[in-house]
Amino acid sequence: MEKRNIQKYTWIAMTTLLLSSCKLPALVNREAVTNVPEAYNISSGDSTNSASVNWRTVFNDPYLTALIDTALSHNQELNILLQEIEISRNEIRARKGEYLPFVGVKAGAGVDKVPRYTNIGALEANTEIKPGKEMPEPLGDFGIGLYASWELDIWQKLRNATKAANLHYLASMEGRNFMVTNLVAEIASSYYELLALDKQLDILQQNIAIQQNALTLVKVQKEATKVTELAVRRFDAQLANTRSMEFYIHQQIMETENRINFLLGRFPQSVPRNQGDFEQSLIPALKTGLPTQLLFNRPDIRQSELELAAAKLDVQVARAQFYPSLGIRSALGLGAFNPGYLLKAPESMLFSLASDLAAPLINRNALKATYLNANAKQLQTVFEYEQKLLSAFLETKNQVSNISNLENTYLQKKQQVEDLVLSVDISNRLFNAARADYTEVLFTQREALEARVELVETKLKQWQASIQLYHALGGGWK
């Protein structure tokens, strides 16, 4: 009867243990929203996407491609991220080892002297190793053997952790790809900014020469009493203002070159570049394709998608912490109180085999906190995924509109420059013929200079919009 009661209470305790371990906090679940518009424009359904085009084809300037190649090898931020990827790869290796048996070797030696008037001391005093040979005192303890432990992955906890580590590694690879797209876009944008500054400097130097000639002519006319000292001072002030702008452009060129040098991971030096006319450069015509292609082309979206999958597995791993764990332990070796007896088998042989089933029962707050944090992290990853998807669509939509508007702006600016350049020639001839005031010449020259500089800036904005569209589509990492 007593034996049956013991078995009954044992089963009650085990059932209570299992039920309490399976009672978990409520899980909040939310799926990511991936429904995007079918097209960027209602009338557009072309699936051709320029994101699949290699950046060498989009940016075919040999100087620019050389700069990008250098940056991909020497950029410090990219190299730092590569080490993060290596850390993620090692994490996979560590996770894989957790659900395999741990096997080790152990050797030890020691000595023990127990009190005579204790149960163990009394037993040893009355025990003979051999007939007529008492137990030695103090008692030595020497041993060598193998030991192993293995947690059976009955709830897929360890395997899910390994899968999550693998997904984190793949996500870090996509993060590296996204950094490459950023690097390519930033270098290309800075390079064309450098070409635009060169063109603006050339325009300023041309205007300085024109204004110097105008100043010389005004001085001659002053000597002939055709104009006053005021006209000379106004022409001289305009020349000084243009020369000051020249120094400002020189500073911008130096800073832009150093920005490129920083991205290339090198100390300041001159950046070789195309010496052709920047205004005649051909901007690549890009195809946007369909918005759903952003899910496959944008590395940051792919990264978030992988992180989301890993976060779901992390929740399952945290959930499995509440379940009972089954472990097996074993040992096999040799042991004796004297080293000389170690090899005397089978008397010196030892072995053990045991298993245990354990589950958290009381004070599981730490496990609950880990589980709730994993679930919150999953929701956070969902929001990040949605945010990146929305951001990618809006970036692409904005740049498509920007390219169209800049194209129309450039045409109007070009017409303005042509009219003002012609106006400068007309105003000079009228002034020489004493049919126009010198202020008209000054205003016309200043407006023509500003218009030519703005035309170059508009061309630069066109290049930058095209670069940003290529980046928004997910191009630059393939």
BALO-827050 format. One line per 10 residues: their letters; for each residue x, y, z of C-alpha. Coordinates in Angstrom, 2 decimals, always signed. Layout:
A> X Y Z; ...
***
This chain:
MEKRNIQKYT> +0.00 +0.00 +0.00; +2.83 +2.36 +0.89; +4.55 +1.62 -2.45; +1.36 +2.52 -4.37; +1.09 +5.83 -2.52; +4.68 +6.70 -3.41; +4.02 +5.98 -7.10; +0.76 +7.98 -6.95; +2.44 +11.04 -5.46; +5.30 +10.73 -7.91
WIAMTTLLLS> +2.94 +10.82 -10.90; +1.06 +13.77 -9.40; +4.31 +15.68 -8.98; +5.43 +14.91 -12.56; +2.06 +15.94 -14.00; +2.10 +19.17 -12.02; +5.62 +19.82 -13.26; +4.69 +19.33 -16.91; +1.46 +21.34 -16.73; +3.08 +24.24 -14.96
SCKLPALVNR> +5.93 +24.31 -17.48; +3.49 +24.46 -20.40; +1.45 +27.35 -19.06; +2.85 +30.32 -20.99; +2.11 +34.04 -21.26; -0.18 +35.08 -24.07; +1.59 +35.48 -27.41; +0.86 +38.58 -29.45; +1.18 +37.87 -33.16; +1.06 +40.19 -36.13
EAVTNVPEAY> +1.91 +39.51 -39.74; +3.85 +41.97 -41.86; +1.94 +43.99 -44.43; +3.49 +43.39 -47.84; +0.74 +44.58 -50.17; +2.23 +47.38 -52.25; +0.67 +49.26 -55.19; +0.77 +47.46 -58.49; +2.64 +50.26 -60.28; +4.31 +53.60 -59.59
NISSGDSTNS> +2.08 +55.22 -62.19; -1.44 +54.17 -63.06; -0.59 +53.94 -66.76; +2.70 +52.10 -66.23; +2.96 +48.32 -66.18; +6.45 +47.76 -67.58; +8.33 +45.13 -65.54; +11.78 +46.16 -66.82; +13.85 +47.13 -63.79; +17.23 +48.86 -63.91
ASVNWRTVFN> +18.16 +47.53 -60.45; +19.34 +44.33 -62.14; +21.84 +46.30 -64.24; +25.40 +46.23 -62.90; +26.62 +49.57 -61.57; +29.53 +49.50 -64.05; +27.00 +49.76 -66.85; +25.06 +52.60 -65.22; +28.20 +54.55 -64.27; +30.47 +53.91 -67.24
DPYLTALIDT> +32.93 +56.71 -66.51; +36.30 +54.91 -66.11; +37.47 +57.35 -63.42; +34.31 +56.77 -61.40; +34.45 +52.97 -61.70; +38.08 +53.03 -60.50; +37.05 +55.06 -57.45; +34.20 +52.69 -56.61; +36.46 +49.64 -56.98; +38.95 +51.19 -54.57
ALSHNQELNI> +36.22 +51.98 -52.04; +34.84 +48.43 -52.13; +38.28 +47.18 -51.08; +39.42 +49.83 -48.61; +36.36 +51.49 -47.08; +36.71 +51.07 -43.30; +33.00 +50.98 -42.54; +32.48 +48.20 -45.06; +35.42 +46.24 -43.64; +34.02 +46.65 -40.12
LLQEIEISRN> +30.71 +45.21 -41.32; +32.54 +42.25 -42.89; +33.86 +41.38 -39.45; +30.31 +41.52 -38.10; +29.39 +39.00 -40.78; +32.26 +36.77 -39.64; +30.93 +36.99 -36.07; +27.48 +35.90 -37.30; +29.05 +32.96 -39.12; +30.83 +31.85 -35.94
EIRARKGEYL> +27.52 +32.11 -34.06; +26.09 +29.46 -36.39; +29.00 +27.19 -35.57; +28.42 +27.69 -31.84; +24.68 +26.99 -32.12; +25.26 +23.81 -34.10; +27.49 +22.48 -31.36; +24.86 +22.95 -28.69; +22.57 +20.14 -29.84; +25.44 +17.66 -30.32
PFVGVKAGAG> +26.84 +15.60 -27.39; +29.60 +17.24 -25.35; +32.44 +14.76 -24.87; +35.57 +15.43 -22.84; +38.45 +13.78 -21.06; +39.25 +14.28 -17.41; +42.14 +13.24 -15.21; +42.52 +13.91 -11.51; +44.50 +13.15 -8.40; +43.86 +13.87 -4.74
VDKVPRYTNI> +44.16 +12.72 -1.18; +41.52 +12.47 +1.54; +41.67 +11.98 +5.31; +38.33 +11.54 +7.02; +37.82 +11.66 +10.80; +37.92 +8.28 +12.55; +34.76 +8.86 +14.56; +32.43 +9.34 +11.61; +30.41 +6.83 +9.69; +32.79 +6.87 +6.71
GALEANTEIK> +35.87 +6.82 +8.98; +34.51 +3.90 +10.95; +33.74 +1.96 +7.75; +37.20 +2.55 +6.32; +38.86 +1.48 +9.61; +37.06 -1.85 +9.47; +37.57 -2.47 +5.74; +40.46 -4.48 +4.30; +41.62 -4.06 +0.73; +43.07 -7.54 +0.79
PGKEMPEPLG> +43.08 -10.09 +3.59; +45.32 -8.67 +6.26; +45.80 -5.30 +4.48; +43.93 -2.33 +5.86; +42.64 +0.68 +3.95; +45.52 +3.18 +3.58; +45.34 +6.48 +5.47; +45.24 +9.13 +4.12; +43.33 +7.71 +1.15; +44.48 +8.62 -2.33
DFGIGLYASW> +42.15 +9.21 -5.26; +43.48 +8.89 -8.83; +41.43 +8.60 -11.97; +41.23 +9.18 -15.72; +38.33 +8.77 -18.09; +35.86 +10.14 -20.61; +32.70 +11.97 -19.76; +29.77 +13.02 -21.95; +26.59 +15.05 -21.63; +23.79 +15.55 -24.10
ELDIWQKLRN> +20.57 +17.51 -23.97; +17.99 +15.83 -26.17; +16.42 +18.49 -28.36; +12.88 +17.16 -27.96; +11.25 +20.61 -28.40; +13.48 +21.73 -31.32; +14.79 +24.50 -29.09; +18.43 +24.09 -30.06; +17.74 +23.48 -33.74; +15.51 +26.56 -33.92
ATKAANLHYL> +18.28 +28.60 -32.31; +20.65 +27.34 -34.99; +18.18 +28.23 -37.75; +17.77 +31.70 -36.23; +21.55 +32.18 -36.15; +21.72 +31.15 -39.80; +19.01 +33.68 -40.70; +20.83 +36.40 -38.77; +23.94 +35.56 -40.78; +22.05 +35.82 -44.08
ASMEGRNFMV> +20.56 +39.10 -42.88; +24.04 +40.44 -42.15; +25.03 +39.52 -45.71; +22.09 +41.54 -47.01; +23.17 +44.37 -44.71; +26.55 +44.26 -46.38; +24.88 +44.45 -49.80; +22.86 +47.46 -48.69; +26.00 +49.20 -47.49; +27.54 +48.56 -50.92
TNLVAEIASS> +24.56 +50.22 -52.60; +24.95 +53.21 -50.25; +28.67 +53.41 -50.94; +28.26 +53.24 -54.71; +25.54 +55.92 -54.65; +27.50 +58.22 -52.33; +30.70 +58.03 -54.36; +28.84 +58.55 -57.63; +26.97 +61.54 -56.22; +30.17 +63.10 -54.86
YYELLALDKQ> +32.01 +62.45 -58.14; +29.42 +64.26 -60.25; +29.30 +67.04 -57.67; +33.04 +67.39 -58.26; +32.50 +67.59 -62.02; +29.81 +70.23 -61.48; +32.15 +72.30 -59.31; +34.83 +72.10 -61.99; +32.33 +73.40 -64.52; +31.21 +76.21 -62.21
LDILQQNIAI> +34.85 +77.17 -61.65; +35.38 +77.28 -65.41; +32.31 +79.52 -65.79; +33.57 +81.87 -63.08; +37.00 +82.11 -64.68; +35.40 +82.92 -68.04; +33.31 +85.64 -66.40; +36.35 +87.02 -64.58; +38.07 +87.45 -67.94; +34.96 +89.15 -69.39
QQNALTLVKV> +34.61 +91.45 -66.38; +38.30 +92.37 -66.48; +37.92 +93.43 -70.10; +34.77 +95.38 -69.20; +36.60 +97.11 -66.34; +39.46 +98.08 -68.65; +36.98 +99.49 -71.15; +35.15 +101.51 -68.48; +38.42 +102.99 -67.26; +39.21 +104.12 -70.83
QKEATKVTEL> +35.76 +105.65 -71.11; +36.24 +107.44 -67.78; +39.43 +109.00 -69.10; +37.42 +110.12 -72.10; +34.85 +111.57 -69.65; +32.11 +109.32 -71.04; +31.42 +107.75 -67.64; +32.09 +108.73 -64.04; +34.20 +107.17 -61.28; +31.01 +105.53 -60.01
AVRRFDAQLA> +30.85 +103.24 -63.05; +34.49 +102.22 -62.56; +33.86 +101.37 -58.91; +30.73 +99.35 -59.71; +32.54 +97.28 -62.37; +35.50 +96.77 -60.02; +33.17 +95.65 -57.18; +31.47 +93.14 -59.45; +34.87 +91.72 -60.47; +35.91 +91.40 -56.80
NTRSMEFYIH> +32.66 +89.57 -55.99; +33.21 +87.06 -58.80; +36.79 +86.46 -57.67; +35.58 +85.78 -54.12; +33.18 +83.17 -55.52; +36.16 +81.53 -57.22; +37.86 +80.95 -53.85; +34.63 +79.55 -52.43; +34.42 +77.04 -55.29; +38.05 +76.04 -54.69
QQIMETENRI> +37.18 +75.25 -51.07; +34.17 +73.18 -52.10; +36.30 +71.22 -54.55; +38.84 +70.45 -51.84; +36.14 +69.30 -49.39; +34.42 +67.15 -52.01; +37.71 +65.50 -52.94; +38.40 +64.75 -49.28; +34.90 +63.32 -48.86; +35.66 +60.90 -51.69
NFLLGRFPQS> +39.09 +60.14 -50.21; +37.46 +59.31 -46.88; +35.05 +56.89 -48.57; +38.03 +55.31 -50.32; +39.88 +54.93 -47.02; +42.88 +57.03 -47.99; +44.54 +60.27 -46.98; +43.85 +63.53 -48.90; +45.00 +63.56 -52.49; +43.83 +64.79 -55.84
VPRNQGDFEQ> +40.92 +62.84 -57.31; +41.36 +62.07 -61.04; +38.23 +62.81 -63.02; +36.77 +63.38 -66.45; +37.81 +66.70 -67.98; +34.97 +66.79 -70.50; +32.06 +69.23 -70.51; +29.83 +68.34 -67.59; +26.78 +69.88 -69.23; +27.14 +67.48 -72.16
SLIPALKTGL> +27.26 +64.33 -69.99; +24.50 +61.81 -70.72; +22.33 +60.84 -67.77; +21.33 +57.14 -67.87; +17.67 +56.40 -68.55; +16.47 +54.07 -65.78; +13.48 +51.75 -65.73; +11.56 +51.45 -62.46; +9.75 +48.18 -63.12; +7.05 +47.16 -60.65
PTQLLFNRPD> +6.89 +48.04 -56.93; +6.76 +44.36 -55.93; +10.28 +43.98 -57.33; +11.53 +46.07 -54.41; +10.98 +42.98 -52.22; +13.67 +41.14 -54.18; +16.01 +43.95 -55.25; +16.34 +46.05 -52.10; +18.92 +44.49 -49.75; +17.57 +46.38 -46.73
IRQSELELAA> +14.08 +44.94 -47.30; +15.54 +41.45 -47.76; +17.53 +41.97 -44.56; +14.40 +42.93 -42.62; +12.56 +39.93 -44.04; +15.30 +37.58 -42.82; +15.43 +39.30 -39.44; +11.68 +38.85 -39.15; +11.97 +35.12 -39.84; +14.78 +34.88 -37.27
AKLDVQVARA> +12.71 +36.80 -34.71; +9.87 +34.29 -35.07; +12.29 +31.46 -34.35; +13.68 +33.37 -31.38; +10.15 +33.46 -29.96; +9.87 +29.69 -30.35; +13.24 +29.22 -28.65; +12.16 +31.43 -25.74; +8.86 +29.55 -25.54; +10.65 +26.20 -25.36
QFYPSLGIRS> +12.52 +27.35 -22.26; +9.31 +26.69 -20.29; +9.17 +23.04 -21.37; +10.96 +20.21 -19.55; +14.47 +19.44 -20.76; +15.82 +15.89 -20.96; +19.52 +15.41 -20.38; +21.79 +12.37 -20.45; +25.11 +12.10 -18.63; +27.67 +9.30 -18.83
ALGLGAFNPG> +31.23 +8.57 -17.83; +33.74 +5.78 -18.49; +37.24 +5.49 -17.03; +39.65 +4.10 -14.49; +39.97 +4.94 -10.79; +41.99 +3.78 -7.79; +43.48 +5.01 -4.51; +46.95 +4.13 -5.81; +48.30 +4.87 -9.33; +49.66 +1.35 -9.48
YLLKAPESML> +46.14 -0.09 -9.41; +44.76 +2.05 -12.27; +45.51 -0.53 -14.95; +44.23 -3.49 -12.97; +40.96 -4.01 -14.79; +38.16 -4.76 -14.30; +38.53 -3.80 -10.62; +39.65 -0.21 -11.45; +37.02 +0.39 -14.13; +34.21 +2.86 -13.51
FSLASDLAAP> +31.21 +3.88 -15.56; +27.99 +5.76 -15.05; +24.87 +6.50 -17.03; +22.10 +8.83 -15.87; +19.30 +10.93 -17.26; +17.22 +13.72 -15.80; +14.06 +15.58 -16.67; +13.87 +19.14 -15.38; +11.48 +22.02 -15.90; +11.07 +25.44 -14.28
LINRNALKAT> +8.38 +25.38 -11.61; +8.59 +28.43 -9.33; +9.88 +31.97 -9.97; +9.90 +31.87 -13.76; +9.97 +35.64 -14.12; +13.31 +35.62 -15.91; +12.01 +33.14 -18.50; +8.79 +35.15 -18.92; +10.78 +38.33 -19.44; +12.96 +36.64 -22.08
YLNANAKQLQ> +9.86 +35.29 -23.83; +8.04 +38.64 -23.80; +11.17 +40.43 -24.99; +11.49 +38.00 -27.89; +7.87 +38.62 -28.83; +8.34 +42.40 -28.59; +11.44 +42.08 -30.75; +9.40 +40.18 -33.31; +6.80 +42.95 -33.45; +9.56 +45.53 -33.67
TVFEYEQKLL> +11.01 +43.68 -36.65; +7.59 +43.62 -38.31; +7.30 +47.39 -37.97; +10.84 +47.87 -39.30; +10.03 +45.69 -42.29; +6.90 +47.67 -43.07; +8.76 +50.95 -42.59; +11.54 +50.00 -44.98; +9.07 +48.78 -47.58; +7.08 +52.01 -47.38
SAFLETKNQV> +10.24 +54.11 -47.43; +11.57 +52.28 -50.50; +8.32 +52.82 -52.41; +8.16 +56.53 -51.52; +11.84 +57.08 -52.36; +11.33 +55.55 -55.79; +8.09 +57.46 -56.39; +9.70 +60.76 -55.36; +12.74 +60.31 -57.58; +10.61 +59.34 -60.59
SNISNLENTY> +8.71 +62.60 -60.19; +11.91 +64.52 -59.46; +13.60 +63.32 -62.66; +10.62 +64.38 -64.76; +10.39 +67.84 -63.19; +14.15 +68.42 -63.34; +14.15 +67.58 -67.02; +11.61 +70.34 -67.67; +13.49 +72.70 -65.34; +16.73 +72.10 -67.21
LQKKQQVEDL> +15.13 +72.94 -70.55; +13.79 +76.24 -69.19; +17.10 +77.10 -67.53; +18.95 +76.37 -70.74; +16.67 +78.75 -72.63; +17.23 +81.37 -69.94; +21.01 +81.06 -70.26; +20.88 +81.39 -74.04; +18.77 +84.55 -73.77; +20.98 +86.11 -71.09
VLSVDISNRL> +24.22 +85.33 -72.92; +22.79 +87.06 -75.95; +21.63 +89.93 -73.71; +25.18 +90.42 -72.41; +26.49 +90.90 -75.93; +23.65 +93.29 -76.76; +24.10 +95.33 -73.58; +27.84 +95.68 -74.23; +27.29 +96.96 -77.78; +24.58 +99.38 -76.61
FNAARADYTE> +26.84 +100.63 -73.81; +29.73 +101.19 -76.22; +27.36 +103.11 -78.45; +26.21 +105.20 -75.47; +22.68 +103.90 -75.88; +22.53 +101.95 -72.57; +23.49 +102.72 -69.02; +26.39 +100.84 -67.41; +24.03 +99.45 -64.76; +22.24 +97.47 -67.47
VLFTQREALE> +25.54 +95.88 -68.41; +26.29 +95.01 -64.78; +22.85 +93.54 -64.12; +22.87 +91.53 -67.33; +26.33 +90.12 -66.65; +25.37 +89.15 -63.10; +22.12 +87.52 -64.21; +23.93 +85.59 -66.95; +26.53 +84.34 -64.48; +23.89 +83.25 -61.98
ARVELVETKL> +21.86 +81.53 -64.68; +24.87 +79.58 -65.98; +25.75 +78.47 -62.46; +22.13 +77.44 -61.81; +22.08 +75.50 -65.07; +25.08 +73.46 -63.87; +23.39 +72.93 -60.51; +20.25 +71.70 -62.25; +22.34 +69.27 -64.29; +23.91 +68.03 -61.05
KQWQASIQLY> +20.47 +67.57 -59.50; +19.48 +65.49 -62.53; +22.50 +63.24 -62.00; +21.84 +62.95 -58.28; +18.15 +62.15 -58.85; +19.15 +59.40 -61.29; +21.69 +58.03 -58.79; +19.13 +58.10 -55.98; +16.56 +56.35 -58.18; +19.07 +53.60 -58.98
HALGGGWK> +19.76 +53.28 -55.26; +16.05 +53.33 -54.34; +15.35 +50.52 -56.82; +18.02 +48.39 -55.09; +20.75 +48.71 -57.69; +24.47 +48.83 -57.01; +25.24 +45.64 -55.09; +25.08 +43.02 -57.84
***
